């Protein structure tokens, strides 16, 4: 018999997910500030990994049973997962350099929409009409964020929109690979080897695109790396404390964080299009998560029902 998390576990899981959303918001905000000083996406990738790895290692040594948790039986699966994740992160960071913080964050939350599409196309999962409707609503939200028909000064660059959607698509692909990796691999190994892969790719790219920056900018990059590492750990811990359907909705606090940080640090006020599009994208993602929870619960009830 499976045991449900206690109320204390669920409350703790929600708190951890809110902390993860806060750390992701801080990471995006400080990296956006760094981009204003000329930092490019590969530099962000490298420094996020460089300063994030110590955080992950401390977590592994103190909470995950030590270095033995990093062993793997499927190294090539980690290579594939890391490749998808690295390209996704690069696209996300490129989006940050091209779009206002709130818009970049909002578009990144189209990942659940793409997860539905990839589940249908790759995993051959059944998708009902209501989930297809949620997908359509999400894409309508994207179109609204793009602001078609607005005057020139308010239209977002299509290049930034394209990188944002590509990042979301690849994030959805990563989600599918994680479903397979988690069957055989320790979560510590999944997180650690992704950070190692990111640092290696970033180190390879750095001589071609890296440049000297001010001490303040390097401090922002360091803060972004630490915040990214902490966010990853808080997010992982939240899934151990509470069901994903309970904690996932709190991810959308990142949109709120992006709006607040954009207003506070960069004096950018979100447009009505951004707010309306974000509402539709969030509604689409929340409904998709709820339907996934219902579907899995029904499947569990069918597998555990006593024979008649």
N, C-alpha and C positions, 0 to 999 in steps of 0.2 A: 504494500500500500504506500502511495506517495504521501508525503507530509507537506501541508501547506505552511508557508512562512507565518510566523506569529505576527500579531499586530505591531510588536516592537520591531520585528525584522522589516515589515513593510514600511513603517515610518523611517527606519534607518536607510532603507533602500531609496526612498524618495529623497531623503536629505542628501545622500551620496550623489544621486542624479542631479539634484539642483547644484551641488558643488561642482560636478562635472560641467554642467552648462555654464556656470560662472567662470570656470577656468578656461573653457573653450572661448568664451566671450573675451576674456582678458587676452588670450593668445591672439585672436583675430585683431583686436584693437591695437595691441602694441606692434604687431607685424604690419598693420596698415600704416601706423605712424612711421615705422622704419622704411616703408616703401616710399614715403614722401621725401626721404633723404637719399633715394636712389637704390635701395636694396631691391634685388630682383628675386624671382621665385626660387631658383636653385640655391641661392644663399640662404633663404628662409628654410628650405628643406634641410640644409646641412646644419645650421645652428639649432634648429628645432631638435634634430636628432642628437647633436653633440651635447646639448644641455639637458636633454630629456633622458638619455641613457643612464646617467647616475641616479636619477629619480627611480627609474625602473629597476635598476640593480638593487637599490636599497629596499625596495618593495619585495623583490624576489628573495633576498637574503633574510628578511625579517618576517615575511608573511606567507611565503610560498614554498618553504622547505629547502631553500638553498639552491645551489647551482644545478643540482640533479633535476630540478623542474625544467631546466632549459634544454634537456636532451630531446632529441626528435627521432622518430622513425620514418619521417617523410620529408627529408630536406628539400626535395624538388617542389613539393607542394608549398613549402614556405617561400621558395623562390618565386613561384607563380603568384602567390598571394601578395608578396612584397612588391613585385613588379606592378601589379594592378594598383596597389595602394600608393606607391611612389608617384606614378603618373597622375593618379587622382589628386594627391596632395599638391603636386606641381600645378595642376590645372586650377585647383582651389586658390593657391597662393597667387597665381597669375590673375585670377578674378579679383582678388583683393587689391592688386595694383591698378586695375582698370575701372573698377566700379566703386561707388560709395559703399561704406561698410554695411549699412542696413540692406542694401540691394544684393550685395554679394552673399550675405548670410541667408537672406530669404531664398535666393535661387538654389543655394546648396541643399535646402530642405525639399527639393523635388526628388531626392534619392528614393524615398518610399514609393513614389510613383513609378520610377524605373524598376524598382524591385518587383513590383507587380508585373510589369511587362516582361522582365527577364524570367520570372518564375513561370509565366505562361509559355514563353518561347523556348527556354532551356530545360526547365524542370518538368514541363508539361503539366503544371498544376492547373486545376480547374479554377477559372475566374468568373464569378457570377456577374450579372448585369449591374448590381449595385456597386461592386468594386470597379467595374469599367467606368461607371458614372463618376466615381471618386477620382479616377485617373483624368477624365475629361475636365472636371472642375479644377484639378491641380494645374493642368496646362493652360486653362483659361486664366488662372492666377498669374502664370508666367507671362502671358501676353499682356496682361494689365500692367505688370511691373515694367515690361519693356516700353510702355507708354507710346504705342503707335498713334500717329496723328497729332502728337503734341508739338509745340513749337521746338525749334532746333536746340535751344539751350537745355531742354529737359529730356530729350531722347537719349537713352542709354546707348553706349557703343555696342554694336552687335558682336564685336570681338569679345568683349567682356561677358556678354550673355552666353556666347558659344562656349567659352572656357568654363563658365559656371555650370552649364548643362552637361558638359563632358565630365566635369568633376563629379556631378551627381550620378551620372550613368555609371562611371567606374566605381563609385562608392557602393552602388547597388550590386555591381558585379563582385566586389569584395565581400559583401554580405553573404552572397551565395557560396563563395569559396570557404568562408568561415563556418558555414553550416557543416561542411564536410570535414574541415580540419579539427573542429571541436570534438568530433567523434573519437579521435585518436591522440590528439595533442593537448598538452597542458596549456592553459590560457597564458601562463607566464612565458612559455616558449613562443607563442604566437605574437605576443606584444614585443618581447625582447628582440627576436630576429627581424621583425619589421623595422624596429629602430636601428638595428645594426645595418640592415640593407639600405635604409635611408641615408645613414651617415656615409656609407661607402659610395653610393651614387652621388651624394652631395659633394664629397671630397673629390670625385672624378671631375665633376662639372665646375668646381670652384675656380681652378686656375684659368678657365676660359671666360668666366663671367664675374668672378669676385673682384672686389675693390676695397680700398681702405675707407673706413667711415669714422665718424666722430665717436668719442667714448660714449656719448649718450645713445647713439644708434646701436652700438654693440651691447649696451646695457638693455636696450629694448629687445634685441635678438635673444639675449640670455634669458630675459624674463619670459619671452614667448616660448622658448624651449622648455623651461621649467613648468610653465603653465600648461603646455601641451602634454608633458609627461604626467603631471598630476591629473589632468582631465581624463587621460586614458585610464589611469588607475582607478579614479573615482567611478568612471563609467563601468569598468569591469566589476568592481566591488558591488555596485548597485544591482547587477544582475545576479549576484550570489545571494543577495538579501531579499529580493522581491521579484515577482514575475515581470517579464519584459513589458507586457501590456500595461502594467501599473506604472512603471517608471518612464517608459518611452515618451509619453506626452510632455514630460517636463523638459525634454530636449528643446522644445519650442521657446523656452525662456531665452535661448540664445538670440532669437530675433529681437526680443525686448532688450537684451544686453547690448546688441549691436546698435539699436536705435539710441539707447542712453549714452553709450560710449561715443558714438558718432556725434551726438549733440554736445557732449561735454568736452571731448578732446579735439574735435575737428570742426565744431560749429556747423554741422550739417543737419538740417531738419528733414525728416522723411516726408516725401510727398504723399498726397492722397492716393496716388497709384500704388506706391510702395505698401502703404498700410492695407489697402483693399486687396492687393495681390497676395500679400503675406497672410491675410485672413483666409483667403480661399485655399492657398497652398497648405496652411496649417490644418484647415478643416479636412482637406483631402487626406493628409497624412494621418490625422487622428482617426478618421473613419476607417482607413485602411488597417491601422493597427488594431482597432476594435474588432473589425471583421476577422482579422487573422487570429485574434484571441478566441473569438467564438468558434471559429472553424477548428482550431486545435483542441478546444475543450470538448467539442462534439466528437472529434476523432478519439480522444482519450476515453470518453464515456462509452463509446462503442467497443473499444478494445478491452475495457475493464468490466463490461457488463457480464453478469453471470449467465451461463447458458440456460436457455429455456427448455 
